[in-house]
Amino acid sequence: MMISLPACKQAQPLLNFPKGLHMDQFIPRRQKDKVVIVVGATGTGKSRLSIDLATRFNAEIVNSDKMQVYKGLDIVTNKVKEEECRGIPHHLLGIIDPDVDFTSDDFVHHASLAVDSIMRKGRVPIIAGGSNSYIKALVNDDIEFQSKYECCFLWVNASMAILHSFVSKRVDQMVDTGLVDEAREFFDLEANYTRGIKRAIGVPEMDEYFRNESVDDDETRARLLKAAIYKIKENTCKLASRQHQNILRLQNQLKWNMHHLDATEAFLKRGVGADEAWERIVAGPSTRIVGCFLHKQDINLISAITTPPPMTTAAVIGTTNITSVAAAIR
């Protein structure tokens, strides 16, 4: 028996749903792909943790640091070194022209392409960096990203007093390894420190020193250099505090479920002890949290069991020796 097209169009539904319910509500939604996001203030160890995780979960890393996206100033912007990458591919790292203004919208576009590319290879995207405005633009403001991906947030943290001491020591190391010469390459008498990579901490602070570098007075040059280095340390500490407050604000306002990992103890240890502490209180718990996330287990339960409570500032002030771990935590 032949059925005409009009007859098909007129067929009535076999089920009548109560008012307010529709068939599409009973159709399973497409399962979202998984993305891991590592946040934290400068110096807390985001790069180290993201690489640790990438080696354990067949992952690739997408940089979300707004200064590290630019070409050049590898020391000033503290880009992860090739030998530290352990063969893990990194995206959006040192690819943008130094004079271009790379906006949040630009990041959303490029990061989305990178995440899609990683997914097509059957790998896990790990987004890591200190620029929280980039993360917010991608995760919270981009509807397409929201529709495609589910995110697991890892927040690497440390006592601010300890972190400030660490980043100050790190600046001294950066000076020893060539920060001044590297910054000099970007010095310009007409420099605009509000655009591109010249906004990076370590460039505008050196301006007065470079302008007066040719003076014959060694004492004056030494004084100006010392003042510039002090200013770099001061601004880096301010950045760390600001990033910490921004993460708290995002967590409170956007209700992101962030898994807190206090790395303070790892900063206080030396040598092998620092590595053991990092594995026990940061890398190990993060591995279990991400494993649960990827396999749809109860992340909150595992997180509560494995993540220690944050150390108070009072508990750590006066006991730190930062130099021994400065090279181990990024």
C-alpha positions as CSV (number, residue, x, y, z in Angstrom):
1,M,0.0,0.0,0.0
2,M,1.4,3.4,-1.0
3,I,1.3,6.3,1.5
4,S,1.1,9.7,0.0
5,L,3.4,12.6,1.3
6,P,0.4,14.6,2.6
7,A,-0.7,11.6,4.6
8,C,2.7,11.5,6.2
9,K,2.6,15.2,7.0
10,Q,-0.7,14.8,8.7
11,A,0.3,11.9,11.0
12,Q,-0.3,12.6,14.7
13,P,2.2,12.0,17.4
14,L,1.8,8.7,19.2
15,L,2.6,10.3,22.6
16,N,1.0,13.3,24.2
17,F,3.4,15.0,26.6
18,P,2.1,17.0,29.6
19,K,2.0,20.8,29.2
20,G,5.5,22.3,29.3
21,L,7.3,19.1,28.2
22,H,8.7,18.5,24.7
23,M,10.2,15.5,22.8
24,D,13.6,17.1,22.6
25,Q,13.8,17.1,26.4
26,F,13.9,13.3,26.3
27,I,16.6,13.1,23.6
28,P,20.1,12.6,25.2
29,R,22.3,15.7,24.8
30,R,25.7,15.3,23.0
31,Q,28.4,14.6,25.5
32,K,30.8,17.5,25.9
33,D,34.5,17.0,25.3
34,K,36.8,17.5,28.3
35,V,39.2,20.4,28.8
36,V,41.6,20.9,31.8
37,I,42.4,24.5,32.9
38,V,45.3,25.3,35.2
39,V,45.2,28.7,36.9
40,G,47.2,30.5,39.5
41,A,49.3,33.5,40.3
42,T,52.7,34.0,38.6
43,G,55.4,31.7,40.0
44,T,53.0,29.2,41.6
45,G,54.0,26.3,39.2
46,K,51.3,26.3,36.5
47,S,53.7,25.4,33.8
48,R,55.3,22.6,35.8
49,L,51.9,21.1,36.7
50,S,50.5,21.3,33.2
51,I,53.5,19.5,31.9
52,D,53.3,16.9,34.6
53,L,49.6,16.3,33.7
54,A,50.3,16.3,30.0
55,T,52.8,13.5,30.3
56,R,50.3,11.4,32.3
57,F,47.2,11.9,30.1
58,N,48.4,12.2,26.5
59,A,47.7,15.9,26.5
60,E,48.9,19.1,24.8
61,I,49.1,22.5,26.4
62,V,47.5,25.8,25.3
63,N,49.3,28.8,26.7
64,S,46.9,31.5,28.2
65,D,49.6,34.0,29.4
66,K,49.1,37.3,27.5
67,M,52.8,38.1,27.4
68,Q,54.0,34.6,26.6
69,V,52.0,34.6,23.4
70,Y,54.4,37.0,21.9
71,K,57.7,36.3,20.1
72,G,60.8,37.3,22.0
73,L,61.7,38.2,25.6
74,D,61.8,34.6,26.6
75,I,63.6,35.4,29.8
76,V,61.6,38.5,30.7
77,T,58.3,36.7,30.2
78,N,59.6,33.5,31.8
79,K,58.6,31.2,28.9
80,V,59.0,27.5,29.6
81,K,62.3,26.2,28.1
82,E,62.4,23.5,25.5
83,E,64.1,21.0,27.8
84,E,61.4,21.7,30.4
85,C,58.6,20.8,28.0
86,R,59.5,17.1,28.1
87,G,58.4,16.8,24.5
88,I,54.9,18.1,25.2
89,P,53.5,20.3,22.3
90,H,52.7,23.8,23.4
91,H,50.3,26.1,21.5
92,L,50.0,29.9,21.5
93,L,53.6,30.2,22.9
94,G,55.8,32.8,21.2
95,I,53.8,33.1,18.0
96,I,52.5,36.7,17.9
97,D,54.3,39.7,16.5
98,P,55.7,41.8,19.5
99,D,54.0,45.0,18.4
100,V,50.5,43.6,17.9
101,D,47.8,44.0,20.5
102,F,46.6,40.5,21.2
103,T,43.1,40.9,22.7
104,S,40.8,38.6,24.6
105,D,38.8,38.0,21.4
106,D,42.0,37.1,19.6
107,F,42.8,34.6,22.3
108,V,39.3,33.0,22.2
109,H,39.7,32.5,18.4
110,H,43.2,31.0,18.5
111,A,42.7,29.0,21.7
112,S,39.5,27.5,20.2
113,L,41.3,26.4,17.1
114,A,44.1,24.9,19.2
115,V,41.7,23.0,21.4
116,D,39.8,21.7,18.4
117,S,43.1,20.6,16.8
118,I,44.1,18.7,20.0
119,M,40.7,17.0,20.3
120,R,41.0,15.8,16.7
121,K,44.2,14.0,17.6
122,G,42.4,12.2,20.4
123,R,44.4,14.1,23.1
124,V,43.4,16.2,26.1
125,P,43.7,20.0,25.9
126,I,45.3,21.6,29.0
127,I,45.0,25.4,29.1
128,A,47.5,27.0,31.4
129,G,48.5,30.5,32.2
130,G,48.1,33.5,34.5
131,S,45.9,35.7,32.3
132,N,42.5,35.2,34.0
133,S,40.8,37.6,31.6
134,Y,41.6,35.3,28.7
135,I,40.2,32.3,30.6
136,K,37.0,34.1,31.4
137,A,36.6,35.3,27.8
138,L,36.9,31.7,26.6
139,V,35.1,29.7,29.2
140,N,32.4,32.1,30.4
141,D,31.8,34.5,27.5
142,D,32.1,32.3,24.4
143,I,28.9,30.5,23.8
144,E,30.3,28.1,21.3
145,F,33.1,27.0,23.7
146,Q,30.5,26.5,26.4
147,S,28.4,24.3,24.2
148,K,31.2,22.0,23.2
149,Y,33.4,21.6,26.3
150,E,33.2,20.8,29.9
151,C,36.1,22.2,32.1
152,C,38.0,21.0,35.1
153,F,39.7,23.9,37.0
154,L,42.9,23.3,38.9
155,W,44.1,26.3,41.0
156,V,47.7,26.1,42.0
157,N,48.2,28.4,45.0
158,A,50.8,29.3,47.7
159,S,51.1,31.6,50.7
160,M,51.5,35.1,49.3
161,A,54.3,36.0,51.7
162,I,56.3,32.9,50.5
163,L,55.3,33.6,46.8
164,H,56.5,37.2,47.0
165,S,59.9,36.1,48.3
166,F,60.1,33.4,45.6
167,V,59.3,35.7,42.7
168,S,61.8,38.3,44.0
169,K,64.5,35.6,44.0
170,R,63.4,34.5,40.5
171,V,63.9,38.1,39.2
172,D,67.5,37.9,40.5
173,Q,68.0,34.7,38.6
174,M,66.5,36.2,35.4
175,V,68.9,39.2,35.7
176,D,71.8,36.7,36.0
177,T,70.7,34.8,32.9
178,G,70.4,37.9,30.7
179,L,67.2,39.9,31.5
180,V,68.9,43.2,31.0
181,D,70.4,42.5,27.6
182,E,67.2,41.0,26.4
183,A,65.1,44.0,27.5
184,R,67.7,46.3,25.9
185,E,66.8,44.8,22.5
186,F,63.3,46.2,22.9
187,F,64.3,49.6,24.2
188,D,63.3,52.6,22.1
189,L,63.4,56.3,23.0
190,E,59.9,56.6,21.5
191,A,58.7,53.3,23.1
192,N,55.0,52.8,23.8
193,Y,54.7,50.7,26.9
194,T,50.9,50.2,26.5
195,R,51.0,48.0,23.4
196,G,52.2,44.5,22.6
197,I,55.0,42.8,24.4
198,K,56.5,46.1,25.7
199,R,53.8,45.9,28.4
200,A,55.6,43.0,30.0
201,I,57.0,43.5,33.5
202,G,60.7,43.9,33.0
203,V,60.6,46.2,30.0
204,P,59.1,49.6,31.1
205,E,61.0,49.3,34.4
206,M,64.3,49.4,32.6
207,D,63.6,52.5,30.6
208,E,65.3,55.1,32.8
209,Y,68.4,52.9,33.1
210,F,68.7,52.5,29.4
211,R,68.2,56.2,28.8
212,N,71.1,57.0,31.1
213,E,73.3,54.0,30.4
214,S,75.9,56.0,28.5
215,V,76.7,58.2,31.5
216,D,80.3,58.0,32.7
217,D,79.4,57.8,36.3
218,D,79.5,54.1,37.3
219,E,77.8,54.8,40.6
220,T,74.8,56.5,38.9
221,R,74.4,53.5,36.5
222,A,74.6,51.0,39.3
223,R,72.0,53.0,41.3
224,L,69.6,53.2,38.3
225,L,70.0,49.4,37.6
226,K,69.3,48.6,41.2
227,A,66.2,50.7,41.2
228,A,65.0,49.1,38.0
229,I,65.4,45.6,39.4
230,Y,63.6,46.6,42.6
231,K,60.7,47.9,40.6
232,I,60.5,44.7,38.5
233,K,60.3,42.7,41.8
234,E,57.7,45.1,43.2
235,N,55.5,45.0,40.1
236,T,55.8,41.2,39.9
237,C,54.7,40.8,43.5
238,K,51.8,43.2,42.8
239,L,50.8,41.1,39.7
240,A,50.8,37.9,41.8
241,S,48.5,39.5,44.4
242,R,46.2,40.9,41.7
243,Q,46.0,37.5,39.9
244,H,45.2,35.8,43.2
245,Q,42.3,38.3,43.9
246,N,41.1,37.9,40.3
247,I,40.8,34.1,40.7
248,L,38.9,34.5,44.0
249,R,36.5,37.0,42.3
250,L,35.9,34.6,39.3
251,Q,35.3,31.7,41.6
252,N,32.8,33.7,43.7
253,Q,31.0,35.5,40.8
254,L,31.0,32.7,38.2
255,K,30.7,29.8,40.6
256,W,33.5,27.9,38.9
257,N,34.3,24.7,40.8
258,M,38.0,25.1,41.3
259,H,40.1,22.4,42.9
260,H,42.6,24.1,45.2
261,L,46.2,22.9,45.4
262,D,48.4,24.6,48.0
263,A,52.0,24.3,46.8
264,T,53.4,26.2,49.8
265,E,55.2,23.2,51.3
266,A,57.0,22.5,48.1
267,F,58.4,26.0,48.2
268,L,59.7,25.5,51.7
269,K,61.6,22.2,51.0
270,R,65.0,21.7,49.4
271,G,66.1,19.5,46.6
272,V,64.6,16.0,46.5
273,G,62.3,17.0,49.4
274,A,60.8,19.8,47.3
275,D,60.1,17.3,44.4
276,E,58.5,14.8,46.8
277,A,56.3,17.5,48.3
278,W,55.3,18.7,44.9
279,E,54.2,15.2,43.9
280,R,52.4,14.6,47.1
281,I,50.4,17.8,47.5
282,V,50.2,19.1,43.9
283,A,50.9,16.7,41.0
284,G,49.5,13.6,42.6
285,P,46.2,15.0,43.7
286,S,45.9,16.8,40.4
287,T,46.4,13.5,38.5
288,R,43.6,11.9,40.6
289,I,41.3,14.8,40.0
290,V,41.8,14.9,36.3
291,G,41.6,11.1,36.1
292,C,38.2,11.3,37.8
293,F,37.1,14.2,35.5
294,L,38.0,12.3,32.3
295,H,36.3,9.1,33.5
296,K,33.2,10.9,34.9
297,Q,33.8,9.9,38.5
298,D,33.1,12.0,41.7
299,I,35.8,14.6,41.4
300,N,34.7,16.5,44.5
301,L,35.1,13.4,46.7
302,I,38.6,12.7,45.4
303,S,39.5,16.4,45.7
304,A,38.4,16.7,49.2
305,I,40.3,13.6,50.2
306,T,43.6,14.4,48.5
307,T,43.9,18.2,48.7
308,P,45.4,19.5,52.0
309,P,44.0,22.6,53.6
310,P,45.9,25.8,52.7
311,M,48.8,26.8,55.0
312,T,48.4,30.1,56.8
313,T,50.9,32.9,56.4
314,A,51.7,32.8,60.1
315,A,52.7,29.1,59.8
316,V,55.4,29.8,57.1
317,I,56.8,33.2,57.7
318,G,60.4,33.1,58.9
319,T,60.9,29.5,57.9
320,T,61.5,29.8,54.1
321,N,64.5,29.2,52.0
322,I,63.4,30.0,48.5
323,T,66.6,29.9,46.6
324,S,66.8,26.1,46.7
325,V,63.4,25.6,44.8
326,A,63.6,28.7,42.5
327,A,64.6,26.6,39.6
328,A,62.1,23.8,40.3
329,I,58.8,25.6,40.4
330,R,57.7,27.9,37.6
